[in-house]
Amino acid sequence: MDRGGLLLEPPVGQAGGGRIAVVGANSAVGAALLAQVRDDDAPDTVAVVRRPEVLAGLPQSPRITPRVVDYGRSDRLAEAFAGADAVVHLAGILFESRTSDYRSGNVEVTRAVVEAARAAGARHVVFISSLGADPRSRNGYFRSKGEAERIVADSGLGATIIRTPLLLGPGTAGGRALLAAASGPSARVLGGGAHRLRPLDVDDLCRTILGCCEQPAAGVRTCDLVGPETLTHRELIERAADRLDREVRIRSTPVWLARLAAGLAGLVRAGGLTAAVIDVITSDETVERNADGELGITLTPLSDTLARLCQTRPK
């Protein structure tokens, strides 16, 4: 144990040599990102996690140095970031709990990460945000992501803020939920699955992140990065079911009823499926302009993403 937390391996890389630090490395995006670092000619990477018990699940490579750090401690984060040219901030919450709300999990952690990146001498921050992020939103989640974006943009550091839609791929929450819905004889979805989605392959996002770290743009840019197809949630489930050679009957839960049930449940427990979460997951994923060209990424066809995802379903 050193002052910055638990150091599992000797530090790798040198300042200015393209080293990156990833906060939230045990998330689905973090795991996919580290897998690309392991398998490709990617920069040396410090994988920052909050709890030691998740270390065993991280991809292993001589280029990956795991660190266990309290995300709320900017001084310890700065020590973990030492020598990193770029910091990738993946940590955040959609579901609140008794121990973490949107302000602490999304806003204050971002503030600590930015302070640490500045103190460590990093030159660029890549922040993964969400479509709909807006500091003026009435929705607590969208408001917290918008406030976090503002902290990054006002940091004085170069920054790329990437707003993302539903992410699909092995290990993602969206991928697991889609497989569960498409695998049974019927699936009950909010509003009948009428909201429109632009699902993005998680590997496309990870390639974009690494590109932004290796060739950071000057200044601050905010980009909407979505997948190549627009379809309803219902259509997405049907596409996945067809890929699994199954037929699924879509049943509808009215959104108003789900909000009412969530409100009543909130009287006896904190967090979980709240009205704010329901609004997030039933929002249309519409963008004025997709940033795939600006970010230099060729998007994976949705059919290929679904084929790879469905291969992971247990037989």
Secondary structure, 3 states (H helix, E strand, C coil): CECCEEECCCCCCCCCCCCEEEECCCCHHHHHHHHHHHHCCCCCEEEEECCHHHHHHCCCCCCEEEEECCCCCHHHHHHHCCCCCEEEECCCCCCCCCCCCHHHHHHHHHHHHHHHHHHHCCCEEEEEEECCCCCCCCCHHHHHHHHHHHHHHCCCCEEEEEEECCEECCCCHHHHHHHHHHHCCEEEEEHHHCCEECCEEHHHHHHHHHHHHHCCCCCEEEEECCCCCCEEHHHHHHHHHHHCCCCCEEEEECHHHHHHHHHHHCCCCCCCCCHHHHHHHCCCCCCCCCCHHHHCCCCCCHHHHHHHHHCCCCC
